[in-house]
Amino acid sequence: MNGKRLLGLIAAVCLATLPASQCFAAQKGRPNILLIMTDQQSADAMSCRIGSRYLKTPAMDSLAAKGTTFTRAYAANPLCVPSRTAIFTGRYPHETAVQSNEPHKLDAAAFPCMGTVFKRAGYDTGYVGKWHFQFNSKDEAAHGFDYTANLKNNGGDNASPALAIEFLRKPRTQPFLLVASFVNPHNICEWARGDRLPDGAVGEPPPPDQCPPRRANHEPPKNESDIMLLMRRSFQMSRVFPVGGFDEKKWREYIWAYYRMIEMADRHIGTVLQALRDAGLERNTLVVFTSDHGDCQGAHGWNQKTVFYDESTRVPLIFCWPGVTKVGTSERLVQMGIDLLPTFCDYADIPATKSLPGLSLKATANGQTTDDPRDYIVVSNKMVQGEPIDGVKCEPEGRMLRSRRYKYSVYSLGQRRESLFDMQQDPGETINLAENPQHRATLDQHREYLTVWCQKYQDAFIRHVPKGK
């Protein structure tokens, strides 16, 4: 049998046995891609990571059981809009100039959106749920998503699964990219303020001894930098972050409520995954689960996000394509904000733009390599949400560099504005080593890492990086 005839027979079998929505992708070797996102979920806030005594996430766990979990994946910026803008453009926040949730007009020609990239490559594109990034949701020409629905920043989770399923069930002759974006557990922000929860109540907490324990790293780090001490005061003077007076009981209730919101999101995710299976799409769909940033949950006395502690910056990241992705975990350093777009392009056989700074995770997720191509990744933030201290508004900008063992952070303001944590010996970030003479060589090395990175990516923050001695 000649090659052309064999290919024709394979195509005929495909058409006879697969739903129409799968045939194009199966013939071309390009998978469907389903990106599932939550908002404000820390990396380990899943029962497959911490056990099921206080938190049960069967849908998320099912993806981890069949795929690769990246345990060192970090947001580009631990805040909604800059993180999401990075994810969908593949560019660092300092490149897009999006470092806060404030409105910013993004040049869609200079920073093509993920939807546009995939639409141009012949994919059917859809986006359902929380939007909150710097593309006008009504301008399809700018973002490239053909199907958009329920683009609410709050209060839309209950409607999103059915709308995602509507997209999945559409007859099509090309592969699809679908983003299913959920708000929860972001409603923990409203819970802390005593406000109505936009995506549904979680009930009253049980007695404290039945709630999860307060975090072991609840206290501020020893030798904490002065800028973080100031920012804690600034933020917790605001009604947005009203946790300065929380006692142990209230923090335990906070974590209990946070876990209930994750479970609500997990149920919605389970509904979407079941629909994917029911449609016969699972075997040719890459499912990726992540969150835009985490939540401190009382770590170092903080709630919400924005800061560089791991609870805020490190996010869940699971790649699941049954029969293709390797089952297990990877400790590869991932800059999730810039790595997702080139990875998706790699799976879809789309030539990635040369200007994209990210790296593909495909070979690692598929078990083809265990090497880590990076020595470090960099995260940025700008702390604009606090209140004035003594009549002075303080909005420091910072950079965090995570190497394989250490985490180094530095801010644009302060006298003692650096921190250095040994993430191997001190994963809870409880002792700042920046002023410890025994760690001076490590501190200088990480200053040099950040200087080189700023030079490479033309980040003006370089002027704030101290010089080594």
C-alpha positions in Angstrom: 0.0 0.0 0.0 1.5 3.4 -1.0 1.8 6.3 1.4 -1.0 8.4 -0.1 -3.4 5.5 0.1 -2.4 4.8 3.7 -3.0 8.4 4.6 -6.4 8.3 2.9 -7.3 5.2 4.9 -6.3 6.8 8.2 -8.4 9.9 7.3 -11.4 7.7 6.5 -11.1 5.9 9.8 -10.8 9.2 11.6 -13.9 10.5 10.0 -15.8 7.4 10.7 -14.9 7.1 14.3 -14.3 10.5 15.7 -16.6 13.5 16.2 -16.3 16.1 13.6 -14.8 18.5 16.2 -11.8 16.1 16.5 -11.0 15.1 13.0 -9.2 18.2 11.8 -6.9 18.2 14.9 -6.3 14.5 14.6 -5.4 14.7 10.9 -3.1 17.7 11.4 -1.6 16.6 14.7 -2.6 19.8 16.4 -4.4 19.4 19.7 -7.3 21.3 21.0 -6.2 23.4 24.0 -8.4 24.1 27.0 -6.9 26.6 29.5 -8.7 26.5 32.8 -8.0 29.4 35.2 -9.0 30.3 38.7 -8.3 33.6 40.4 -6.2 34.0 43.5 -5.4 30.3 44.1 -2.0 29.4 45.7 0.1 26.7 44.2 -0.5 24.1 46.9 -4.2 24.8 47.6 -5.4 21.5 46.1 -6.1 18.3 47.9 -3.5 16.5 45.7 -0.9 18.7 47.3 -2.0 19.1 50.9 -4.3 16.2 51.5 -8.0 16.0 51.8 -8.6 16.7 55.5 -9.6 20.3 55.0 -9.8 20.7 51.2 -11.2 18.4 48.5 -10.6 19.2 44.9 -11.3 16.0 42.8 -11.4 17.8 39.5 -8.0 19.5 39.9 -6.7 16.2 41.4 -7.8 14.3 38.3 -5.7 16.5 36.1 -2.7 16.1 38.3 -3.2 12.3 38.3 -3.0 12.2 34.5 -0.5 15.0 33.8 2.6 17.0 34.9 2.4 19.3 37.8 5.0 22.1 37.8 5.7 22.8 41.4 7.8 25.9 40.8 5.6 28.0 38.6 5.4 31.7 39.4 3.1 34.5 38.2 4.7 37.3 36.2 3.2 39.7 38.8 1.0 38.7 41.8 -1.9 40.9 40.8 -4.8 40.2 38.4 -4.4 42.6 35.5 -0.6 42.5 35.1 -0.5 38.7 35.5 -3.3 38.1 33.0 -1.9 40.6 30.5 1.4 38.7 30.7 -0.2 35.4 30.2 -2.1 36.4 27.1 0.7 38.4 25.4 3.6 36.3 26.6 5.4 39.5 27.6 6.8 40.7 30.9 4.8 43.4 32.8 7.6 45.9 32.4 7.4 45.4 28.6 3.7 46.0 28.4 3.9 48.7 31.2 1.0 47.0 32.9 2.1 46.7 36.6 -1.2 47.4 38.4 -4.9 47.0 37.9 -5.2 50.6 36.6 -6.6 51.1 33.1 -3.9 51.1 30.4 -4.3 51.2 26.6 -2.4 48.2 25.2 -1.1 48.3 21.7 -2.6 45.1 20.2 -0.2 45.3 17.2 2.9 45.5 19.4 1.5 42.9 21.9 -0.7 40.4 20.0 -3.1 38.5 22.2 -3.1 34.7 22.5 -6.6 34.7 20.8 -5.2 36.5 17.8 -2.2 34.3 17.5 -4.3 31.1 17.5 -7.1 32.5 15.3 -4.5 33.4 12.6 -3.2 29.9 12.8 -6.6 28.4 12.0 -7.9 27.7 15.5 -11.5 28.3 16.6 -11.1 30.6 19.7 -13.3 31.1 22.7 -13.1 32.8 26.1 -15.6 32.4 28.9 -15.6 34.0 32.3 -13.4 36.4 34.2 -11.6 38.8 31.8 -9.7 41.5 33.6 -6.7 42.0 31.4 -5.6 44.9 29.2 -7.5 44.2 26.0 -10.9 45.7 25.4 -13.3 42.7 25.7 -15.6 44.2 23.0 -12.8 44.6 20.5 -12.6 41.1 18.9 -10.1 42.5 16.3 -7.7 43.2 19.2 -8.0 40.0 21.3 -8.9 37.4 18.6 -11.5 35.4 20.5 -14.4 34.6 18.2 -16.6 33.3 21.0 -16.8 35.4 24.2 -19.4 35.0 27.0 -19.9 36.0 30.6 -16.9 38.4 30.7 -17.5 39.5 34.3 -14.9 40.3 36.9 -17.1 39.0 39.7 -20.4 37.2 40.0 -20.2 35.0 36.9 -18.9 31.6 38.0 -22.3 29.8 38.1 -23.0 30.7 34.5 -19.6 29.9 33.0 -19.7 26.1 32.8 -22.7 26.0 30.6 -21.3 28.6 28.3 -18.0 26.8 28.0 -19.9 23.6 27.2 -21.8 25.4 24.5 -18.5 26.2 22.9 -17.2 22.6 23.3 -20.3 21.2 21.6 -20.1 23.4 18.5 -19.5 21.4 15.3 -16.2 22.5 13.8 -13.6 21.4 11.3 -10.6 22.9 13.0 -9.0 22.6 16.5 -10.0 25.0 19.2 -8.5 27.1 21.9 -10.9 27.7 24.8 -10.2 29.7 28.0 -12.5 28.9 30.9 -11.8 31.5 33.5 -13.3 31.3 37.0 -13.4 34.1 39.6 -13.2 32.0 42.8 -11.4 31.8 45.2 -11.0 35.6 44.6 -14.2 36.2 46.7 -12.0 35.7 49.8 -11.3 39.4 49.3 -15.0 40.2 49.9 -15.2 37.7 52.8 -12.4 39.4 54.7 -14.3 42.7 54.4 -17.6 41.2 55.5 -19.2 42.0 52.1 -21.6 39.9 50.1 -19.9 37.1 48.2 -20.5 37.8 44.4 -20.3 34.1 43.4 -22.3 32.6 46.2 -22.2 32.2 50.0 -20.0 29.6 51.6 -21.9 29.3 54.9 -20.7 29.9 58.5 -17.4 28.5 59.6 -17.4 25.7 62.2 -15.7 26.1 65.6 -12.0 27.1 65.3 -10.7 23.6 66.2 -12.5 22.2 63.1 -11.0 24.9 60.8 -7.6 24.5 59.2 -4.8 25.7 61.4 -3.3 29.1 61.1 -0.3 29.1 58.8 3.0 28.1 60.4 4.7 31.1 58.9 2.1 33.5 60.2 4.6 35.9 61.8 6.6 38.5 59.9 10.0 37.2 58.8 13.0 37.8 61.1 14.9 40.8 59.9 12.1 41.7 57.5 13.0 44.6 55.1 11.8 48.0 56.2 9.8 48.5 53.0 7.7 45.4 53.8 7.1 46.6 57.4 5.9 50.0 56.0 3.7 48.3 53.3 2.0 46.1 55.9 1.0 49.2 57.8 0.0 51.0 54.6 -2.2 48.1 53.2 -3.8 47.2 56.5 -5.0 50.7 57.1 -7.2 50.3 54.1 -10.6 48.8 54.1 -9.5 46.7 51.1 -7.1 44.7 53.4 -8.8 44.8 56.9 -6.9 42.0 58.5 -4.6 43.9 60.9 -6.8 43.0 63.9 -7.4 39.4 62.9 -6.8 36.9 65.7 -6.0 33.2 65.4 -9.7 32.3 65.3 -10.4 34.8 62.4 -7.4 33.6 60.4 -8.5 30.0 60.7 -12.0 30.9 59.6 -10.4 32.8 56.7 -8.6 29.7 55.5 -11.7 27.6 55.9 -13.7 30.0 53.7 -10.9 30.2 51.2 -10.9 26.4 50.8 -14.7 26.4 50.4 -14.3 28.9 47.5 -11.7 26.7 45.9 -14.1 23.7 46.1 -16.8 25.8 44.4 -14.5 26.5 41.6 -13.4 22.8 41.5 -17.0 21.7 41.0 -17.4 24.0 38.0 -14.1 22.7 36.6 -15.4 19.2 37.0 -18.5 20.0 35.0 -16.4 21.3 32.1 -14.1 18.3 32.2 -17.0 15.9 32.2 -18.4 17.7 29.1 -15.1 17.4 27.4 -15.1 13.6 28.0 -18.8 13.3 27.0 -18.0 15.0 23.7 -15.2 12.6 22.9 -12.6 15.3 23.0 -10.4 14.3 25.9 -7.9 12.2 23.9 -7.0 15.1 21.6 -7.2 18.0 24.0 -4.4 19.5 26.1 -5.9 20.7 29.3 -3.9 23.3 31.3 -4.9 24.4 34.7 -3.5 27.5 36.5 -4.3 30.6 38.4 -3.3 34.2 37.9 -1.7 34.5 41.4 -2.1 33.2 44.9 -3.4 34.4 48.2 -1.3 34.8 51.3 -3.9 33.2 53.7 -2.3 34.9 56.7 1.3 34.1 55.8 3.4 36.8 57.4 0.2 38.5 58.5 -0.9 39.2 54.9 -4.1 38.4 53.0 -4.7 38.8 49.3 -1.7 39.1 46.9 0.8 41.7 45.5 3.7 40.7 47.8 6.5 38.4 46.8 6.0 35.6 49.4 5.4 32.2 47.8 1.8 32.0 48.9 1.1 35.1 46.7 3.4 34.5 43.7 3.6 30.7 43.2 0.6 29.3 41.3 -0.7 25.8 40.4 0.2 24.7 36.9 -0.8 21.3 35.5 -0.5 20.0 31.9 -2.8 17.1 31.2 -3.1 15.3 27.9 -3.8 11.6 28.6 -1.3 9.4 26.8 1.0 12.4 25.9 2.0 14.3 29.1 4.1 12.5 31.7 2.4 11.7 35.0 4.3 13.3 37.9 5.8 16.6 39.1 8.6 18.8 37.8 10.7 21.3 39.8 11.7 23.2 36.7 11.5 27.0 37.2 8.6 28.3 35.3 7.7 32.0 34.7 4.1 31.1 34.0 3.2 34.6 32.7 5.6 34.4 29.8 6.0 30.6 29.3 2.3 29.6 28.5 2.0 31.3 25.1 5.2 29.8 23.6 4.3 26.4 25.1 0.8 26.5 23.5 2.4 27.5 20.2 4.8 24.6 20.4 2.0 22.1 21.0 0.0 23.7 18.1 2.9 23.8 15.7 2.6 27.6 15.5 5.9 29.5 15.0 6.3 31.5 18.1 7.2 35.2 17.7 11.0 35.6 18.1 10.4 38.6 20.4 8.7 36.4 23.0 10.9 36.0 26.1 9.3 32.8 27.4 10.4 29.2 27.0 8.3 26.2 25.9 7.4 23.7 28.6 6.3 21.0 26.1 9.4 18.7 26.3 9.2 18.7 30.1 5.5 18.1 30.2 5.8 15.3 27.7 8.6 13.7 29.7 11.2 14.2 26.9 13.6 16.0 29.2 14.1 16.7 32.9 16.7 19.4 32.4 16.0 22.9 33.7 17.2 25.5 31.1 17.0 28.4 33.6 19.1 29.3 36.6 16.4 31.8 37.7 13.1 33.5 36.9 12.0 37.1 37.7 8.7 38.4 39.0 7.7 42.1 39.3 5.2 44.1 41.4 4.1 47.6 42.2 2.4 48.1 45.5 -0.2 50.8 44.7 -3.1 49.7 46.8 -2.1 50.9 50.2 -3.0 54.1 52.1 -0.8 57.1 52.8 1.5 56.8 55.9 1.7 60.1 57.8 0.2 61.8 54.8 2.8 60.3 52.3 1.7 57.9 49.6 4.3 55.1 49.2 4.1 53.0 46.0 7.3 51.0 45.7 8.1 48.9 42.7 9.9 45.7 43.2 11.6 42.7 41.5 11.8 39.2 42.8 14.4 36.7 41.5 13.9 33.0 42.2 16.9 30.9 41.7 17.0 27.1 42.2 17.7 27.5 45.9 17.2 31.1 46.9 14.7 33.9 46.6 16.0 37.5 46.3 13.8 40.6 46.3 14.5 44.3 46.1 12.3 47.4 46.1 12.7 50.9 44.7 12.2 52.5 48.1 13.5 51.9 51.6 16.8 51.9 53.5 16.8 48.1 54.0 15.0 47.2 50.9 16.4 43.7 50.1 15.5 40.2 51.2 17.1 36.9 50.7 15.6 33.6 51.7 17.0 30.1 51.5 14.0 28.3 50.0 15.7 24.9 50.5 16.2 25.3 54.3 13.5 27.9 54.9 10.6 27.4 52.5 8.3 29.4 54.7 10.5 32.5 54.2 10.9 33.1 57.9 14.5 34.5 58.1 15.7 37.3 55.8 19.4 36.6 55.2 20.1 39.8 53.2 22.2 41.4 56.0 23.9 38.2 57.2 27.6 38.5 56.4 27.8 34.7 55.9 25.5 35.0 52.9 27.1 38.1 51.3 28.5 36.1 48.4 25.0 34.7 47.6 23.4 38.1 47.9 26.0 39.6 45.5 25.4 36.8 43.1 21.7 37.4 43.0 22.2 41.1 42.6 24.3 40.3 39.6 21.7 37.9 38.2 19.1 40.6 38.4 21.4 43.2 36.9 22.1 40.9 33.9 18.4 40.1 33.5 17.5 43.8 33.5 20.1 44.5 30.9 18.9 41.7 28.7 15.2 42.7 28.8 15.8 46.4 29.0 14.1 46.8 32.4 14.6 50.3 33.8 14.4 48.9 37.3 18.2 48.2 36.9 18.8 51.6 38.5 17.4 50.2 41.8 19.5 47.1 41.9 22.3 47.4 44.5 25.9 46.7 43.3 27.8 43.9 44.8 31.1 44.4 46.7 
